[in-house]
Amino acid sequence: MRALNVSAAGEQPAISELPVPEPGDGVVLIRVKAAGLNAIDNAIAVGMMAQMMPHEYPLVLGRDAAGVVEAVGAGVDGVAVGDEVFGHVLLAPPIQNGTLAEYALLPAASVAHKPAGLDFVTAAAIPLAGAAALAAVEAVDPQPGQTVLIVGASGGVGSYAVQLAKARGATVVATGTAADADRLTTLGASSVIDFTTESVADQVAAAYPDGVDALIDLVSYAPATVLTGVVRKGGKVASTLGAADEQTLAGAGLTGGNIMAGPVREVIVPLAEQAAAGNLKVDVTTVLPLEQAADGLATIAAGKASGKIVITVSE
Ligand SMILES: NC(=O)c1ccc[n+]([C@@H]2O[C@H](COP(=O)([O-])OP(=O)(O)OC[C@H]3O[C@@H](n4cnc5c(N)ncnc54)[C@H](OP(=O)(O)O)[C@@H]3O)[C@@H](O)[C@H]2O)c1
């Protein structure tokens, strides 16, 4: 099968022929139709997670996918050969299987039937970013009428988080470039703060002198860059990047912490059902063939993904 893979640690990702993998216990083999890209694909490609988990090579990139069940391992129930499904390769040692390939192994726990109303590209854009957005919004638990600042709102996670926070009745303040403002407003942002012109903190403080009720930070890697100063005392903060240090938050009179997405069946099915019902927009802004998957990953690495990038693998 053709697969975008890293042949050995330190090598650049390239497309080459690899054997079709065989599903073990509790694992589903799918023929991939579409694979959604995520920032973690780049982290895995360069070995950033090698300290956390063993990697085995050749290592196929990609975590999200939608396709058709080709075979199931022992103990898999709920899906059968020929079913149209979507899902995620959960992080588990060793890191080796991926979805940017003609066939992919997914743990049954994160494989679900694709709603008939969703095409494969749309379904493939949901699992990781949708689950991360849901976890972040649940962590700050916005109440109707409260204001949530989402820093990094323009990316894959942010595009879902804006909608999920808005659906809870919150007023959403989103960061994004001027060129992206209309898209973010359509998704549910009440106002869009351009992070490329002047300080986000100054702009938020000017608009909300008493502070916002909650902050979802999707871009900071360190506590020092989390904009805790614009959140009112007693407010909540969530980070997808481990930047919400609880001691720092407590010192500022805030609560919250770091979230981990859990893109298992119970989480991704309701998101897909909302999307199929038209209540959650899956904002796929770029669709590329497998041959250009590395270009899509480079766009994410450059911080230039607006919405989701999805790779089509087969018809
Ligand atoms: N903890 C978890 O379980 C989990 C799960 C999923 C993702 N994540 C992490 O969460 C982060 C966001 O994921 P993603 O998929 O949304 O990434 P993404 O699609 O690459 O989006 C990031 C967005 O941030 C924007 N941005 C860049 N610099 C910014 C700044 N200084 N201020 C405000 N916005 C800025 C970019 O906007 P422009 O396009 O306008 O430049 C880009 O669209 C990633 O780092 C990812 O690794 C964690």
Ligand as a Chemical Component Dictionary entry (heavy atoms), coordinates in Angstrom:
data_LIG
# 
_chem_comp.id                   LIG 
_chem_comp.type                 NON-POLYMER 
_chem_comp.pdbx_formal_charge   0 
_chem_comp.three_letter_code    LIG 
# 
loop_
_chem_comp_atom.comp_id 
_chem_comp_atom.atom_id 
_chem_comp_atom.alt_atom_id 
_chem_comp_atom.type_symbol 
_chem_comp_atom.charge 
_chem_comp_atom.model_Cartn_x 
_chem_comp_atom.model_Cartn_y 
_chem_comp_atom.model_Cartn_z 
_chem_comp_atom.pdbx_ordinal 
LIG N1  N1  N 0  -4.058 18.080 24.219 1  
LIG C1  C1  C 0  -4.663 17.481 23.190 2  
LIG O1  O1  O 0  -5.251 16.405 23.348 3  
LIG C2  C2  C 0  -4.631 18.145 21.854 4  
LIG C3  C3  C 0  -5.483 17.693 20.839 5  
LIG C4  C4  C 0  -5.481 18.366 19.611 6  
LIG C5  C5  C 0  -4.604 19.444 19.423 7  
LIG N2  N2  N 1  -3.757 19.806 20.404 8  
LIG C6  C6  C 0  -2.841 20.945 20.229 9  
LIG O2  O2  O 0  -3.627 22.141 20.203 10 
LIG C7  C7  C 0  -3.031 23.073 19.311 11 
LIG C8  C8  C 0  -4.084 23.554 18.328 12 
LIG O3  O3  O 0  -4.428 22.463 17.488 13 
LIG P1  P1  P 0  -5.033 22.725 16.066 14 
LIG O4  O4  O 0  -5.274 21.398 15.467 15 
LIG O5  O5  O -1 -6.142 23.693 16.149 16 
LIG O6  O6  O 0  -3.790 23.433 15.329 17 
LIG P2  P2  P 0  -3.814 24.265 13.985 18 
LIG O7  O7  O 0  -4.920 23.772 13.121 19 
LIG O8  O8  O 0  -2.424 24.287 13.488 20 
LIG O9  O9  O 0  -4.256 25.730 14.448 21 
LIG C9  C9  C 0  -3.469 26.614 15.157 22 
LIG C10 C10 C 0  -3.955 28.015 14.788 23 
LIG O10 O10 O 0  -3.375 28.933 15.689 24 
LIG C11 C11 C 0  -3.289 30.162 15.030 25 
LIG N3  N3  N 0  -2.206 30.906 15.628 26 
LIG C12 C12 C 0  -0.872 30.751 15.429 27 
LIG N4  N4  N 0  -0.182 31.590 16.222 28 
LIG C13 C13 C 0  -1.106 32.281 16.942 29 
LIG C14 C14 C 0  -1.022 33.297 17.932 30 
LIG N5  N5  N 0  0.147  33.766 18.368 31 
LIG N6  N6  N 0  -2.173 33.776 18.457 32 
LIG C15 C15 C 0  -3.367 33.313 18.054 33 
LIG N7  N7  N 0  -3.514 32.358 17.105 34 
LIG C16 C16 C 0  -2.386 31.852 16.564 35 
LIG C17 C17 C 0  -3.083 29.871 13.570 36 
LIG O11 O11 O 0  -3.900 30.817 12.916 37 
LIG P3  P3  P 0  -3.697 31.366 11.409 38 
LIG O12 O12 O 0  -4.098 30.212 10.536 39 
LIG O13 O13 O 0  -4.631 32.500 11.329 40 
LIG O14 O14 O 0  -2.246 31.726 11.286 41 
LIG C18 C18 C 0  -3.565 28.445 13.390 42 
LIG O15 O15 O 0  -4.707 28.390 12.557 43 
LIG C19 C19 C 0  -1.869 22.354 18.603 44 
LIG O16 O16 O 0  -0.654 22.794 19.128 45 
LIG C20 C20 C 0  -2.094 20.883 18.920 46 
LIG O17 O17 O 0  -0.897 20.158 19.029 47 
LIG C21 C21 C 0  -3.747 19.192 21.617 48 
# 
loop_
_chem_comp_bond.comp_id 
_chem_comp_bond.atom_id_1 
_chem_comp_bond.atom_id_2 
_chem_comp_bond.value_order 
_chem_comp_bond.pdbx_ordinal 
LIG N1  C1  SING 1  
LIG C1  O1  DOUB 2  
LIG C1  C2  SING 3  
LIG C2  C3  SING 4  
LIG C2  C21 DOUB 5  
LIG C3  C4  DOUB 6  
LIG C4  C5  SING 7  
LIG C5  N2  DOUB 8  
LIG N2  C6  SING 9  
LIG N2  C21 SING 10 
LIG C6  O2  SING 11 
LIG C6  C20 SING 12 
LIG O2  C7  SING 13 
LIG C7  C8  SING 14 
LIG C7  C19 SING 15 
LIG C8  O3  SING 16 
LIG O3  P1  SING 17 
LIG P1  O4  DOUB 18 
LIG P1  O5  SING 19 
LIG P1  O6  SING 20 
LIG O6  P2  SING 21 
LIG P2  O7  DOUB 22 
LIG P2  O8  SING 23 
LIG P2  O9  SING 24 
LIG O9  C9  SING 25 
LIG C9  C10 SING 26 
LIG C10 O10 SING 27 
LIG C10 C18 SING 28 
LIG O10 C11 SING 29 
LIG C11 N3  SING 30 
LIG C11 C17 SING 31 
LIG N3  C12 SING 32 
LIG N3  C16 SING 33 
LIG C12 N4  DOUB 34 
LIG N4  C13 SING 35 
LIG C13 C14 SING 36 
LIG C13 C16 DOUB 37 
LIG C14 N5  SING 38 
LIG C14 N6  DOUB 39 
LIG N6  C15 SING 40 
LIG C15 N7  DOUB 41 
LIG N7  C16 SING 42 
LIG C17 O11 SING 43 
LIG C17 C18 SING 44 
LIG O11 P3  SING 45 
LIG P3  O12 DOUB 46 
LIG P3  O13 SING 47 
LIG P3  O14 SING 48 
LIG C18 O15 SING 49 
LIG C19 O16 SING 50 
LIG C19 C20 SING 51 
LIG C20 O17 SING 52 
# 
